Amino acid sequence: MLALGLTAHSAVNIIGFNSPEWNISFFGSIFASYLPVGIYTTNSPEACKYIVLHSEAELIVAEDEEQLKKFLSIWDETPRVKMIVMYSEAIPTQVIPENRKNQVILFSDFLTLGKNYVATSPEISLDYRMKKQKPGNCCTLVYTSGTTGPPKGVMISHDNYTWTSSYFLNKFGCDFGNERIVSYLPLSHVAAQIIDVTGSLIAGCEVTFATPDALQGTLVEFLKEARPTLFFSVPRVWEKIEEKMKLMASKNNFVLKSMGFQLKTYY
């Protein structure tokens, strides 16, 4: 990011499903004194434009062609954006205007830029940027989904994230260095960032990234495979789990139903 010459404290908008690249982009932004801003994958181009302008973003990290097209369609209206980085597919050159072809790169090439970067002055070195950060400084902007109007941006400080994540982990008796989690809730949401992003780093968790269809029925398979020791969810997901358990119970014979009743009574 420093290699691109972005303005200090400008935003980096990240749009896509949970992945290592999402987390790397998030922390890379913070370390270099930029503000990572997650955008919901369901956002329309117009909603994306609002957040780009409001957060004063200069870099977009997008998952695939679907998300890339949203920003290509609004690029002329968001003049601060210098580059778009794609992290899950080959660059679809056929959809990129000729004057933008050098401004869309793959995540691997983006990392190479950073690896080869040499600061020309202390003020634009990574070490300098990291040392200048303070607990009360803004760490990120979290936007609401915008269902009742334009998305509302909320400033979250560094110490807000670290304290909240640490409290959660201590509250539930985290075994530091030995926990496993499955990342499936949208990382643009503050709850997922507290658990999956900052929380996993603080606790040294092993993180398994689910696929985009996790909430459409494949989550259970990921839970079976990853066997998480910590599992955080929102009420609707717990309701779906309950519904599935009731459906399974309705197909049980008398003995299994009796066992389930006794177990429920015991707890």
C-alpha positions, 0 to 999 in steps of 0.5 A: 500500500505504501508502494502505491503512494496512498495518502496517509489515513485514507481508506482501503475498501475491501469487498468480498467473502471471508478469506486470508486475503481479506484479513491480510488487507485489513491488517496491512491497511492498519499497519501502514496507517490506512483505514480498512473499510469492509463493504457488504458483498450485496451492496449495489454500485451506488451503495459502494460509491457512497462508501468510497466517497464518504470514507475517502478511499484510494484503494479497492480490494475486490474478490472477483469479477462481480465485485470489480464491475461495481467499481468499474462502473463508478470509477469516473465518479470516484477520482481518488481511487488509484487502483483495484486489487483482485484476490480470487480470480484472473483479471477479466481484461475484457471488461476493463476500459483501456485507460484502466488496465494498468490500475487493476492488478492481482493480489499476488502482484500487489504483495510483490510491490510491497515486498520490493518497496523501499521508503525514500524517507522515514515518514513513508516507511512501515516502521515509522507508520506503525510506531506513530499509531496510538490506542485512541486513534481510529483503526477502521470504519464500520458501515451499517448495511444501509437498509434505512437510508445511506450507510452510517460510518462508525469510527472504531479505535485500536484499543476498542478492538483489542479490549473488546476482543480480549474481553470476549476471549477471556470471558469464555475461557479461551485456551490461547494458541489452541483454539479453532474457529470457522470464519463465515459471518460477513467480515464487513460486520463489526462482530465478525471483525472482533472474533475472526480478525482481531480476536483470532490474532490475539488468541493465536486461533486456527481459522478455517474460511468457509465458502460463500454458500455457508449460510445457505446450508454448507456451514454444518459440513465446514463445522464437521471438518474444522471442528471449531473449539469456539463458535460465534453466531447471530440469532438467526443462525442459531434458529436455523440450527434449531430448526434442523435439529427439530426436523431431524428429531421428527424423523427419529423413532420412539427410542431416539426421541426418548433419549433426546427428551431426557437429554433436554430435561437433564440440561 
